[in-house]
């Protein structure tokens, strides 16, 4: 069976393939590809994707992809479950003593690793505590690997792109190795302080995972559980799936020099619409589950912009009713550039006002209410107001 995973050195991307070959499928083929190609390769070649957002075998809360494999395949071998097994150490530096070393090894060796479409990261294990059974290669082993096309390490045949070191690359590698050693000596606190605060997601590679409903749909007043679940699963979930598919298509189209510009811009238009749908739906659902009562601070802030809270609500409802015969969104947003809190009419997912932070959004597409109210949109608007979670709205403000 073919398995596909993101390239570049990481603990899970070394330990999970070992786990697959050792305990799940001895002749498994592990393919490392660019992050934005994982789901595309999985779909095209029938591969099983792992350690990437939006798939079954990946990070879940504090648990890493390795844990997901243990759960799915009921693995309880001591080699998998003993105390020094892989953990998400490079993501949560405080979780274990080896974390700073793992993190520094990643940041040090990542720029020097040789990656091709079907290869392993080169000699990354030299200073990390990996899963039991995964080799820890020293300098001599690394030199041997760099001179050969393949080398068997701990039951794996690992293929590499042959690259001879010149003086410049050797100097870069030695500098990187020295930096890793100094970072390891600095200790956990220094490593945590120096670690990047935010890792940017790749434009093509990011795969979005649906955000669960933040409330029990059975507890809403005037909005049925059936309506909410259908809305979440089919409309919001469909937008997430479409957006994730589009990223793979965009990556392939961008890499093809023969892609006509009008074809590519068509994909970009769909990406814009699906992105808006995903984000707006998440804001919509997160704004539900409350008692519909705005706190005094929020009412005062709204009144400061609209004269009174009631005046704001009258306008908001009027915009919503104007969209009742078709589709669109109503947004209460704060324009960062103009310093204005105001209501906005939005014809579709792609017409959000520029530089505006959304505080509250109402979905006026028929799928949001037709199952419960048919064409009686005003009753849906009443029910939506009755279920607003103003604490969430205030937190956005």
N, C-alpha and C positions, 0 to 999 in steps of 0.2 A: 504494500500500500504506500502511496505517496503522501507525505506530510509536508506542510509548507509553513514557514516561520520567517519573521523579519530578520534581516541581516544586522550586523554590528554586534560586538561583544556585550553580553548581559548574562547574569547568572542563569536565569530561566532558559535562555536560548542555548545554553550548554547543557544544563542539567536535565531539561525535559527530553531532548533527543536521547540522552543516555537512558532515561527512564523508559522511553518507548522501545528502544532496541533491547534493553535488558529484561523488561517484564511484560511488554505488551505485544510486540511484533519484532522478532529477531532479524528479519530481513527487510525491515522498513527502510524506505528511502526518504531522507530528510533534505528538503530543498530550502536554501536560504535565498530570499529575494528582497528587493527593495520594499520598504513598508507599504508603499502605495500599490504594490503588485500582488500582495498576499491573497486578498479575496478574489482578484481577477484570475490568478493561477489556480486557486481552489475551484473556481467555477469552470474554468476552461479545461483543466486536467483531472477534475474529480478528486483533488487532494483534500486532506483534512487540515484546516488552518488552526493554529494555536498561538497563544501568547500575543494576541492582538485584540483590541477592544471590539466588542460586538459579536464575539464567537463564544462557544460553550467553554472551551478549555482556555481560560484566561484569568486575569486577576479578578477577584471578587472581594471588595472591601479590603481588610487587612491581609487576606490570603492571596498568595501568588499563584501563578499558573501551575507550578509543581503540585500545590495542594489540590487544584482542580483535577489533575490526573489521578491523584490518590483517591479522591472521592468517587470519581466516575468509574474507575476500574477496581475499586475495593482493594487497593494494594496495602498490605500490612507487613511487608518484608522489613526486617530491622534496618536494612540498608536505606530504606526510604523514610523510615519514621524515627530514626534516632536523632538525638539532639542537634547534631551539626549538619543536618540536611539543609538544602538551599532555602533561603527565605528572601523576602523582598528587601534585602538590606540596602541596596543602592537607592531605594525610594524612601525608606524610613530609617534614617541613620541612627536613631536612638534605639532601635529594636535589638541590636546585638553587638557584641564586642568586635566581631569581624567586619562590621558594616563599613567603618571608615576605610579599611584596606580595600574592600571590594569596590567601594565607590571610587577611590583614587586609582585603582587598577583600571577600572572602566574608562575614566576620563583620560588616563595616561595612554593606554594601549589602543583605544578606539581609533585615534587618527592614524595609527601605523598598521592596523590590521588589513590583511589582504582579503577582499570580498569579491567573489564572483557568484554567478547564479546558482551554483551547486557546491559551495564550499563552506568550510568551517572557519571561524575567526582564527587567525594564526597566533598560536603561542600566547593566548591570553591567560592561561591558567597559572602562570609562573608565580604570581603573588597573591592568589585568591584561595579561599577555602571553599572548594566546590563540593558537589555531591560525592558521596563515597563511590569509588569506582571510576570517577572521571580523572584523567591523568593530570598531574601537576607538572608541567614541563619547565625545566630550567633552561639556562642560556644555551647549554650544549645541545639540548634537544631541539631548541628553536633553530639553532644554526643548521642542524641536520635537516629539519623540515624545509627551511628556505632553499636548500640545495636540491630537493627532490620533488617529484610531481605528486607523490603520495606517501603516507606513512601510517602504519597501523598503531593506534594508541588505545589501549583498554577496550579491545574488541570492536573498534571502529576503524574503517578505512576512510581517511579524511583526505579529500582532494583539494588542491590549492592551485591558484594561479602562480606560475613561476615568476619570481621577480628577484633579480640580482641586486644586491645593495651596492650603491655607489658611495663615494665619500660623503656626499651631501645627505643622502637618506640615512646612512649610518650615524652621522652626527645628530640628525634629528631624532633618531631612535634613542641614542644614548642620552640626549637631553631630556627626552620624555621619561625614560627609565629613571634618571636621576630625580626628576620632579616627583615621580611616584614614590621613590624611596623617602624623600624629604617629607612628603605628605603623610606617609605611614608613621614616620617618627613623630610627627606633630601631635598625633592623638585624636581622639574622637571629637572633642569639643571644637578644635580648630577645623577639622574636616567638615563638621556640620555647619560651622559658620561660613566656610568658603564655598559650600556647595551651591550650585545655581538655584535661585529661588523658584523659578518657573521654567519648565521645559516646553518650548514651543512645539506644537503639533505640526506635522508635515502637511502641506496643502493637499497633496494627493493621497497620502498614506493614512490619514486619520479616518477611523471608522467609528461612527457614533453609536452608542448603546442607548436604547430607549430608557427614559427616566420613569420609574414606577410612579403610580398615582400616590400623592402624599396624603391621601385620606381613604376612608372606607366608603366606596361608592354607595353602599346600602344606606348610609347615614345622611345623604343629602336630602334636602327638602324640595320637592317639586321637580327634581331631575332624577329620572329612574336609573337604577343600576345598569339596566340593559342599554340605555342610551349612552351613559358614560363609558361603559366597557367597549361598546361598538365604536364610539368616537376615538377612544384611546388606541384600541387594537387596529382598527381599519384605517382611520384617517391619519392620526398621528403616526402610528406604526408604519403605515404605508409610506409616509413621507420620509421616515428614517431609512427604510429599506431602499427607497428610490435614491436618496441622497448618497448612501453608501455605494450603491451600484454606479452612480454617476461618477464618483471619484475614480473608480477603476477605469471607466470608459474614457474619462478625461486624460488619465495618465497614458493610456494606449494611444489616444488621438494626438496628444502632444508629442509623443515619441515618433509618430509617423509623419515624415516630411511631406507626404502626399495628402494629408488631411486637408480638404478645402477649408478656407477660413469660415465660410458660411455654416459648414457642418460643425466646426469647433465652437463658434459663437452660439449655435443652437443648443449645444450641450451646456455652455456657460449660462444661457438664459434659464434652462431647466434647473441648473445648480442654484441659481439665485432664488428661484421660486421655491424649491424644496428646502433650501436653508431657511428661508423666511417661514415656511410652514412649520418646520421642526421647532424653531426657536419660539415662535408665537404660540404654538400649542403648549409648549412647556410652561411658558408664562401664564397661559390661560388656566391650565390644570393646577398649577401651584397657587393660583389666586383663589381657588375654591376650598371648601372644607371648613369655613368659619361660620360665625353666627350672623354675618351681614351688618354688624354694627361697627362703624368707624370710631376709633379712639379720638379723644379730644385734640391731641396734637395733630393728627392727620386732618381732622376736620378744620382746624385752625389754618393749617398750611393751605388747604384747598380754598378756604374762604379768602385768604390773603390774595389769591390770584383771581378768583371769580366773584368776589363780593360776598358770597355766602356759599355754604356747602350745598344748599338746596338749588341755587342757581347753577352750580356745576352739574348736579345730577339731572336737572331739566335738560341742559344742553347735551349731556352724554346720552340720555335716553332718546332725544330727538335724532341724533346722528344714527343711533342703532336702528331706530324705526325706519329711517330713510334707506337702510341697507336691507331691510327685511324681505324685499321682493327679489333679491338676487344673492350677492355674496360680498364678503369683505370683513373687515375688522374695525373696531373702535378702540382707540388707545388714549389713555391718560398718560402723558409723558412730559418729562422735563427736558427742555432744549438746553443743552450744555453751552452752546455758543451764544444764544440770546438771553439765557437766564429766565426763561418763561415756562411756567407750568400750564399746559393747555390740552384740550381734547383734539384728537385727530381722526379724520375719516380716512380709511385705507381701503382702496378698491380690491386689493388682493394681497398676497404674501410678500410682494416685492415693492410696495409703495410706502414703506415706513419713512417718516420724516427724518431728514438728515440730522446727525449729531444729537439725537434725542434718546434719553434713557427712559425705557418703558416702565411705568409703575403699575399699570392695570390694563389688561386687554380683554376684550369681549369678542368671541368668535360669532360672527353673524352668517356664516355659511349655513345652508339648510341642514347639513348633516349634524350640526350642533343641537338642533331642536326638533326637527320634523318628526322624528319617531314618537316624541311625547306630545307635541303641540300642533303638528300639521302646519298650517299657514298662520296660526295664531302666535306670531313672533312676540307680541307685546307681553303675553303671559310668560314666555321663556325669559324675556328680559327681567320681569319681576322675580322669577325663580333664581336667576343668576345673581341679582342684587341680594337676595335673601341668604345666599350661600357664600358670599364673599369672605375671604380671610384677610381682614384689614391689617393684621399683624405682618403678614407677608408683604403687603403693599407698603407699609411703613418702613420695613427693612430695606426695600428697594429705593426709597426716597432718600 
